[in-house]
C-alpha cells in the first residue's frame, strides 16, 4: 500500500500552510524553509515572505535555527540580499560563538554557498571552527575548508587545525569527501601564500593518496575529476594513484552514462 505520509511530504507546501508564514514561530518557520526548499512551491514571492518573517524574528534564532534557515536558502539558491546582509552582520557573530559543531558547519557552508561575506563574521567563525575542529567528522572538515576557500577568507590557524584532522578522519571518508577536501587543499597555497607553502601539504597528500585506491570503485565522475584537478594544481605526482584514477575513468565509462 502507498505510504500516504511519504507522498504528502513530497508535495509542495499547501497554500493554507503558507498563509501562516507571517505568524510562524522560529521552529515552525525553520521547518517551512526546509520544506519549501525541498518540495516547493518554487515561487519567489513565497521566499520573500519567508525571508521577511525571518528578518522579524531573527533575534530569537538559535544557531540551529540559523543553520536550518541558511541551509534551506542555499539548497534553493535563494539569495535575499538585504536579509542575508543584516543576518550575517548582526546575528551570526553571536550565534557562532557557542554553536554546536553540526550547526556551525551548516552556517559556514551555507553562507559561502550564498555568497554572503562579512570579514568580521568569518573571523569569529574561523576562531570557533578552529577550536572545534577535533570534533568534526570528515565531511564537516571538507565543508568548512571549502567554505573558507570559496569566500577567499585566509586563516592560517584554522587551516592548520583542519589539516591536523585529516589522518584520523580518512578511514571514514568516502570518495566525495576526499574530492571536496582535495579541492580545498589545492587552493590553500594561493590563499595563504605567506604562511602555507604547497610543500607543507605533502604529508596530508601522501596519506590521502594511500587511501584513494580503495575509494575509486565507488567514486562518481565529478569526484574523480576533482581529485585529478587538485593533484595537478598541487603538482602532486603520485604516478600509481594517478594511473588508477585515469584507468577508472577510461574502463568503467558505463558507470557515468546515467
Residue pairs with C-beta under 8 A, 6 or more apart in sequence:
9 39
10 39
11 39
12 39
12 40
12 41
13 32
13 35
13 36
13 39
13 40
13 41
17 32
18 32
18 36
18 41
18 46
18 49
20 28
21 29
21 32
21 46
21 49
21 50
21 53
22 49
22 53
24 32
24 53
25 57
26 57
26 60
26 61
26 62
26 65
27 65
29 50
29 53
29 54
29 57
29 65
29 69
30 64
30 65
30 68
30 69
30 72
31 68
32 50
33 50
33 54
33 68
33 69
33 72
33 73
34 68
34 71
34 72
36 46
36 47
36 50
36 72
36 76
37 72
37 73
37 75
37 76
37 78
38 75
42 76
44 78
47 73
47 76
47 78
47 80
48 80
51 73
51 78
51 80
51 83
52 83
54 61
54 69
54 83
54 87
55 82
55 83
55 86
55 87
58 86
58 87
58 90
58 91
59 91
61 69
61 91
61 95
62 95
63 95
63 96
63 98
63 99
63 100
63 103
63 104
63 107
64 100
64 103
66 87
66 91
66 92
66 95
66 103
66 107
67 99
67 102
67 103
67 104
67 106
67 107
67 110
68 106
70 106
70 107
70 110
70 111
70 114
71 106
71 109
71 110
73 79
73 80
73 84
73 110
73 114
74 109
74 110
74 113
74 114
77 113
79 114
79 115
79 116
84 111
84 114
84 116
85 116
87 116
88 111
88 116
88 117
88 118
88 121
89 118
89 120
89 121
92 107
92 111
92 118
92 121
92 125
93 120
93 121
93 124
95 107
96 104
96 107
96 108
96 121
96 124
96 125
96 128
97 124
97 128
99 107
99 128
101 132
101 135
101 136
101 140
102 140
104 125
104 128
104 129
104 132
105 129
105 136
105 140
105 143
105 144
107 125
108 125
108 129
108 143
108 144
108 147
108 148
109 143
109 144
109 146
109 147
111 117
111 121
111 147
111 151
112 146
112 147
112 148
112 150
112 151
113 147
113 150
115 151
117 151
117 153
119 153
122 148
122 151
122 153
122 155
123 153
123 155
126 148
126 153
126 155
126 157
126 158
127 158
129 144
129 158
129 161
129 162
130 155
130 157
130 158
130 161
130 162
133 141
133 144
133 158
133 161
133 162
133 164
133 165
134 161
134 164
134 165
136 144
136 162
136 165
136 169
137 169
137 172
138 169
138 170
138 172
138 173
138 177
138 181
139 177
139 180
141 162
141 165
141 166
141 169
141 181
142 177
142 180
142 181
142 184
143 180
144 158
144 162
145 159
145 162
145 181
145 184
145 185
145 188
146 180
146 181
146 183
146 184
148 154
148 155
148 158
148 159
148 184
149 183
149 184
149 187
149 188
149 191
152 191
154 191
154 192
156 192
156 195
156 196
159 188
159 192
159 196
160 196
163 185
163 201
163 204
166 181
166 204
166 207
166 208
167 204
167 207
170 178
170 207
170 208
170 211
171 211
173 181
173 211
173 215
174 215
174 218
175 215
175 216
175 218
175 219
175 220
175 223
175 224
176 219
176 220
176 223
178 208
178 211
178 212
178 215
178 223
178 227
179 219
179 222
179 223
179 224
179 226
179 227
179 230
180 226
181 208
182 208
182 226
182 227
182 230
182 231
183 226
183 229
183 230
185 201
185 204
185 205
185 230
185 234
186 229
186 230
186 231
186 233
186 234
187 233
188 196
188 201
189 196
189 197
189 198
189 201
189 234
198 234
198 235
201 234
202 236
205 231
205 234
205 236
205 238
206 238
209 236
209 238
209 241
212 227
212 241
212 244
212 245
213 241
213 244
216 224
216 244
216 245
216 248
217 248
219 227
219 248
220 255
220 256
221 249
221 255
221 256
224 245
224 248
224 249
227 245
228 242
228 245
228 246
231 237
231 238
231 241
231 242
